[in-house]
Amino acid sequence: MAVCDITIVPSGGSISNVYTAVDKIIELIKKSGLKYEVGAMSTAVEGDPEVLFELAKACHKKALELGADDVLTTFRIHESRQYDDTIQGKTAKHKGS
């Protein structure tokens, strides 16, 4: 199990509203069936590392398909053989009640 963080910033071309494009990319993540959590600046997703790499690639391509001339994709992944790596495990102690 791994946790990744994906940020996609599409611009130019026929992208007139970045938020609308990002909403469509988040729909792609939702349809993946993986556990995810949307944050203010990125989306965390957990799953098999190979699946996460493919998802990030699909999100990048989706921005281009939506008409962006430029796409900035930031992808970070953490995989641990020592800990049960989940979104919940990484954030639970920091969330307020």
N, C-alpha and C positions, 0 to 999 in steps of 0.2 A: 504494500500500500504506500502511496505517496500523496503529497499535497502540493498543488501548484497554484500559482498566482498569475492570472492572465490580464493584461491591459492592452486594448486595441484602440488606437486613435486614428480614425480615417479622416482624410481631408481632401479638398479639391475635387475636381471632376464634377459629377452630378450630385455630390453630397452637399445638400443645402442645410441639413440639420444633423449635426454629429450625434445628438442624443437619440434621434430616431434610428440612425444606423446602429448605434450601440445597443439599443433595445432589440433589434433584429439579431444581433450577434449573441446577446444573452439568451434569446429564444433558441438559438442553435445549441448553446450549452445546456439549456433546460431539456431539450429533446435528446441529449446524449444519454439521459437516464442516470448520470453520475450525481453524487451529492455535491452541491455547490452552495456558495454564499456570496451574494452580491455585496460589495463594499462601496464606499464613496468614490474610490479611484480605480478599483480593480475587482476581479471576481476570483475567489478561491474555489478550487475544485479538487476533489480527492478521488483516487482510483489507481488502477494499474499504470505505472509510468509510461509504458508504450502507448496506451490509450490516451493519456494526457498529452503526450507529444503530438499525436495525431489530431486531437481536439484543438490544440493551439494552432496548428497548421490550417485546419478547417476554418477557424475563426478569422485568421489572417486573410485567407482566400475569400471568405464571405464579404469582408470589407471591400475587396477589389470588385467582386461581383455586384456589389451595391452601387458601384460607380466611382469609388474613390480613385484619385490619381496617385495619392500617397497614403501609405499605411505604416504607422509606427506600432510595432508589436513588442511588448515586453513580456517575457515568460521566465518565471522563476519556478524551480521545482526542488522539493526536499523529499528525499527517500531515506528512511532509516531502517536498518536491520536490527537495531537495538530497541526501538520503541514502536508502539502501535501508533503510527502516524495518521492522525485524522484532524479535520478542521476543529472539531469539538475539543480534542485533546490539546490543541495549540492555543485555543482561545477561552476556554471555560473559566479559568481562574481570573481572567481579566474583565469579564462581563459583569456589569452591575446587576443587582437583583431587582 
